Every structure is written in C-alpha cells, then in structure tokens.
Amino acid sequence: MSEVAVNNKGSKFLKTLGIVAVIAALIAVARIVFRVFNEKKAEPDDGHHGI
C-alpha cells in the first residue's frame, strides 16, 4: 500500500513540475515576442529634417 502512495506522490510531483516548466516556457516566449515588437527601428523615419 505504501508503494502506491509513493508512486502517486511522485506522479503528482512530476505533473506539477511539468506544468511549471510549460508556464516558464510560455513566459520566456512571450518575453522574446514583446522584445521583438518593442525594438526601435535602426533606420530613421522618412521626414523633412531642416529642409
């Protein structure tokens, strides 16, 4: 009976660890996407500068 309890406890731990890993991966991807969208253009805008 105690082996079943240990297996369930380990399984629950692995499920929790997997969920945390998935959430961490989603946050990392979201940070990369926001960083790309928030980058400023390297080229200046087309406009009249002192003309």
C-alpha positions as CSV (number, residue, x, y, z in Angstrom):
1,M,0.0,0.0,0.0
2,S,2.8,2.4,0.8
3,E,4.4,1.9,-2.6
4,V,1.2,3.0,-4.3
5,A,1.2,6.2,-2.1
6,V,4.8,6.9,-3.1
7,N,4.1,6.4,-6.8
8,N,1.1,8.7,-6.6
9,K,3.1,11.3,-4.8
10,G,5.9,11.1,-7.4
11,S,3.4,11.3,-10.2
12,K,1.8,14.3,-8.7
13,F,5.3,15.9,-8.3
14,L,6.2,15.3,-11.9
15,K,2.8,16.7,-13.1
16,T,3.4,19.8,-11.1
17,L,7.0,20.1,-12.3
18,G,5.8,19.7,-15.9
19,I,3.1,22.4,-15.5
20,V,5.6,24.8,-14.0
21,A,8.0,24.1,-16.9
22,V,5.3,24.7,-19.5
23,I,4.4,28.0,-17.8
24,A,8.0,29.1,-17.7
25,A,8.5,28.3,-21.4
26,L,5.4,30.3,-22.3
27,I,6.7,33.3,-20.3
28,A,10.1,33.1,-22.0
29,V,8.5,33.0,-25.4
30,A,6.2,35.9,-24.5
31,R,9.2,38.0,-23.3
32,I,11.0,37.3,-26.6
33,V,8.0,38.3,-28.7
34,F,7.5,41.5,-26.7
35,R,11.2,42.4,-27.0
36,V,11.0,42.0,-30.8
37,F,7.8,44.1,-31.0
38,N,9.3,46.9,-28.8
39,E,12.6,47.2,-30.8
40,K,13.1,50.6,-32.3
41,K,13.8,50.9,-36.0
42,A,17.5,51.3,-36.8
43,E,16.7,53.4,-39.8
44,P,15.5,56.9,-39.4
45,D,12.0,57.7,-40.4
46,D,11.5,59.4,-43.8
47,G,10.8,63.0,-43.0
48,H,11.9,66.5,-43.5
49,H,14.8,67.3,-41.3
50,G,15.6,71.0,-41.5
51,I,14.6,71.4,-45.1
